[in-house]
Amino acid sequence: MSQLNREVLFIKKVKSITALLVFFFCLSFVIPGTAAADEIGVPLSIQEALELAYSNNPDLRLAELEVKKAQILRDDAADALTWFPSEGVVSKVFNQVFNGYQQAEIGLTTARKGEKAAQDQITKEVVTAYTEALKNYNNLQALELTLKNIKELHVVSSAANSIGFISSYDYQKSITGTQQAEEGLRAARLAYEGSIANLRSLLGQHPGWNPVLTSEALITEYERGELSIEIIKGSSESVLVWTKGALLDIEKSKEDWILPDLSSEMKEINLTTAELNYEDAKRTARVLIEQMYYGIDAIEGQIKMAELAYKTAVKDEEVARLKYDLGLIPKVSLIPNAENLESAVLATSQAKINLSNLKLQLADLKAQYAFLTGETVYDDGDWSRPPAAEEEV
């Protein structure tokens, strides 16, 4: 083979290798690796969840644009007022221009409120989604502990059945109980995965993103005013009410002006409709505030009882461990209601999970109630701090 042919073949090989390298380089962007696609076990506090939602949710950007648009419309309407017709204020055109300015002012005020309401809405949704996922995780943990206890009993049942200590019927019940617990665990796992999927969507994350929720609800009480005061406050500050109030203000602004293509009869109908909608919104807000007020009271009472139950369970477990160490009680027992160590351990775990779920429920109710009454929706004092933040303190 001539020198020229060898050079030609070498060049062809180089080109082929280069093409393959370019191909695989491009492929690495088209098909990301498993480690990049599946982010499993990413720690996520509720504060981090809120920050993700604020940065990825388009509703905040839309609300911001609405404010800018309302500002432009208001400025344009103000500029139009520099013109004054020869007929004076009785001119229908001037009436229309001035009323347009009034409506633009109302629109700007409403848009500014709407921008804050959009963030509060997102905050409320994140708190609800985060607490729901945590409750489902707690329920999953509780069922895992229950299944572990049932399986331990099943091992003892199998041995007892082999020596005739229990009947085949009782042993079959043990098998059925284990199967039922496994199905319950599967359902709980699906519920947890569904709540994580909802949170993932709300935060704008890809399907392979599976966080580990690190925050815990600490709240045990929610300080509020008297119910009558809360209703009065909510009737004016609730987003349900002020949105309808803005529409009512627009209709009221038309009352004293002669507007083209709008008869006095039509103005009266529109005004009455807006008034009825406004009153209906206030009535709805009052009902919701009252229902949630009493619901929060009920949860606070349940938390107090759950705290006592947990303290009792901890003491019972300490006593059971002491008795077990002394050989007074077995680790597990087939006798119903008989004292044993595993039952005491399980009771403590379940009491702790129940208390945690009630705190999460109160945190969620507080967020919903605060949104409804125009209060601060999220309070970081209601939640445990991320590990890094605790170390800094």
N, C-alpha and C positions, 0 to 999 in steps of 0.2 A: 504494500500500500504506500502510495506516494505521500510525501510530506504534506502536500496540499490537501489530500483526502483526509488525512488524520486531523488536520486543523479544522476542516469542515465538520467532521464528526464531533470533535471536541466542542465546537461552538454550538452545535445542535443540542448536545447534552447539557451544556450550561443554560441554554434557553429553556430546555424542558424542566430542569431543576428550578430555575427562577420562576417559571410559570406555576409550578406546584407550590412553591413557597408563597407566592402572591395569592394563589387560590386558598391555601389553608389560612393565611393571614386574614383574608376577607371573610372566610368561613367562621373564624373565631368571633367576628362581630355579629354575623347572622345567627349563629347557634352558640349562645353563651354556655360556658361550662356549668356543670351541676352545682358547683359551689357558689357560683354567682346567681344561678336561677333560683335555687332553693335556700332562702335565708331562714334557717331553722334555729330557734332558740335565741332570737334577737331580744335583749332586755328592753322593755317598754314601760316607762312610768306613765301615769295619766297626764302629767305635764308635757311629756314628750309627745304623747298622742294628740294633745290639743295643738301643739306647735305644728305637727305634721298636717293636721286638718286645716289650720289657718293658712298654711303655705300652699296646700294642694287643692283646696275646695274653690271652685269657680264662683260660688255665690258671693263671696266677699269682694272679689274683683268686680262682679256685676253690680253690686250695691255701690261700690266706689264710683263706677262709671255713671250710675244713676244720679249720684250727687253732682258729678261734673256736668251732666246733661241738664239737670234741674237748675244749676247755677247759670249756665249759658242761656237757658230759656228765660230765667228771671232777669238777667242783665239785658237781654234783647228786649224784653217787655218794658224794662225801665227806660231804655233808650227811646222806645216808641213814644213815651209820654212827653218827650220834648216838643212833639207836634201838638198844636192846639187849634181846633177848627174854628172857623168864623162864627158858626152857630152857637159856640159855647158848649157847656156840659150837657145840653139837651140833645146834642148830636148822637145818633145811634152808633156811628162809627167810633166816636170818642168813648162812648159807654162801653163798647166792645173792647177797645184797646185798654182802658183802665181796668175793666174786669179781668182782662187777660193778665194784667200785671198782678192783680190780687191773687188770682189762681196760681200764678207762677211763684209767688211768695209762699203760699200754702204748700205747693209742690216741693219747694226747696226745703222747707222745714220738715216735711214728711220724709223726704229722701234722706236727710241727715239722721232722723230717727231710725229710718229703715236700715241705714248702714250699721248702726249699733245693734239693731235687732237681728240683723243677719249674722253677726258674730255671736250674739247670745244664742241664737238658734243652733248654730254649729256646736257651740260649747255644750249646750243641753244634749244634743244628739250624741256627742262623743262620750259624755258622762254616762248616758243611758247605755250606749253600746259597750263601754268599758266595764261598767258594773254588771251588765248581763253576762258578758264573757267570764268575768271573775266568779259570778254565782254558779254558772254552768261548770266551771273548772272545780269549784268547791264540791258541787254535787257529784262530779266524776270521781273526785278523791274519796268522798264518803262511800260511794258504791264500791270502789276498789278495796277499801278497808273492810266493808261488809262481805264482799266476795271472798277475801282472804280468810276471814273468820269462818265463813260457811265451808270453805274447802278444808280448813283444819278440822272442823267438826265432821266433815264427810270422811276424812281419813280415820277418825276415831269410830265413826259409825260402821265403816267397812270392817274394821277389826272386831267391833262388837257383834256384827252380824255373823261373822265367820265362826264365832264361838257360841252363838245362840243367845247372846245377851239381849239383842233386840230382834224383832221380827223382820221378815223380808219386806213387809208392807212399810214399816218405819224406815227401812234402808232405802226403799224406792222413793219415799218422800224426801229423803236427803238428796238423792240424785236429781229429783225434780226441782227442789229448792236451789240447787247449784245451777241448773240450766236456766231457771228464771232469773237468778242473779246475774248470770252472764249476759242474758238478753237485755236486762235493765242497764248493765254497764255499757253495752253496745249502743243503746239508745242515748245514754248520757254522753257518750263520746261524740256521737253525731250532733247532738245539741250543742256541745262545746265547739265543735268544728264549724257549725253553722254560725254561731255568734262571733267567732274569730273572722269568718268570711265577711260578715256584716261590718265589723270594725275595720277590716282591711279595705273594704270598698269605701268606707267613709273617710279613711285617711289617704286614699289615692295610691294604694300599694298594689304590687303585682300578685298574682295568685300563689306564687311560691313563698311569699313572705309570711312566716309563722312566728309571731313574737311570743315572748314569755312575759306575762303581765306581772310587774314587780311592785305596784302600789297596793296598799291595803287601806280600806276605809277605817278611819278612827272615830268618826262622828258618832256620838251617842244621844245628843240633844240638838234641837234647832230652835234657837231663841226667836220668837216672833211677838208681835203686839197682840192686843185683844182682837178677837175675830171681827168685831164691828169696824175697828180701825183698819184692819187688813183689807176688808172688803171695800171700804171707801178709797183706800190707796190703790188697790188693784183695779177699781172701776175707772180710774183715770190713767194709770200708768201701764195697764195691760196692753200688749200689742194687739189683742183682739179688739180693744176699745178705741185706741187712738187712731188706728187705720180707718175705722168707720167715722170717727170724729173729724178726720181730715176731709172725707167726702162730704160730710154735713157742712163743714165750713165753706167748701166750694159752692155748694148750693145756696147757702146763706149769702155769700158774696154777690150773687146774681139778683137778690131781691130788689135792691134800690136802683137797678139799671135797666134801661130799655135796650134790649138786645135783639138784633135781627134774627129772624127765623126761630124765635123762642117766645111763644105766647105766655101771658100771665097765668093761664090755666096750666100749661105745661110746667112752668116754673113752680107752681104750687104742688103739683103732683110729684115732681122730682124732689122738692124739699121735704114733703111728707114722707116719701119713701126713704130718704136719707135719715130722717129723724127716727123712723121705725127701726131701721137697720142699726142705728146707733144704740137705741134703747135695748134692742134684742142682744147686741154685743155685750152691753153692761150686765144684762140679766144672765147671760151665759157665763161671763167672767165671775159673777157673784156665786153662781152655783158651783163652778169648778173650784174656786178659792175655798168655799166652805167645805166641799168634799175632801179636798187635799189637806186642809187644815186639820180636820178630824182624823184623817188617815195618818198624818204625821204624828199626832198625839198617840194614836194606837201603836204605831211602830216604836215610839219612844218607850211606851210601857212594856212592850214585848222585849225590847233590848234589856231593860232593867231585870226582867225575869230571867232572860237568857244568861245574863252575867252571873246571877245567883246560881243558876243551874250549872254553869260551867265551873264555878268555884267549888260547888258541891261534888261535881264529877271528879275534879282534880284530887280532892281530899279522899274520895272513895277509892280512887286508883292507888293513892299512896298506901291506904290501909290494905288494899287487896295485894299489893306487891309485898308488903310486910308479911301478910298471912301466907302468901305463896312461898316466900323465902323460908318461912318456919314450917312449911309442909302442911299447913292447915287447909288449904284449898288447892284444887288442881288448876292447870293452865287452861284447859277447856273442859266442858261438862255436857253430857247428853241429857242430863236431868233438867227439865224446864225450870227457869228462874233460880237454879242453883248458883251459888256464888262461885265465880272463877275469875282468873286473872284477865283473860282475853276479853271477856264481856266488859270488864271495868275499863280496860284500855280503849275499847271500841266506843264505849259511852262517852269517855272524855273527848275523843276525836270528833264524835258527832256533835257534842255540845259546843265545841269550839267552832266547828263549821257552821252550825246554826246561828251562833252569835255573829260570825263574820258576815253571813248572808243578810242578816237583819241590818247590820251597819251599812252594807252596800245598798240595801233597799232604801234606807233613810237618806243616803247620799244622793241617790237617784231622785227621790221625791223632793228633796231640797232644791235640786237643780230645776226640776219642772215647776215647782212652786215659785222660785225666784224669777224664772223667766216669765211666768204668768203675771207676777206682781211688779215687774220692772226692777227687781233687786239684782245684786251681783250673783251671777249664775254659778260661778266656780270659786271656791275658797280653798287654797292649798293647805290651810290648817286642818281641813277635814280628812286629809290623806297623809299617809306615811311618806317620808322623803326618800328619794332614790339613795342607794348606798353611798354614792360619791358625795352627795350633798350632806349626808349625815357625818361623813368623815371630816368635811371642811369645818363643820361646827365643832 
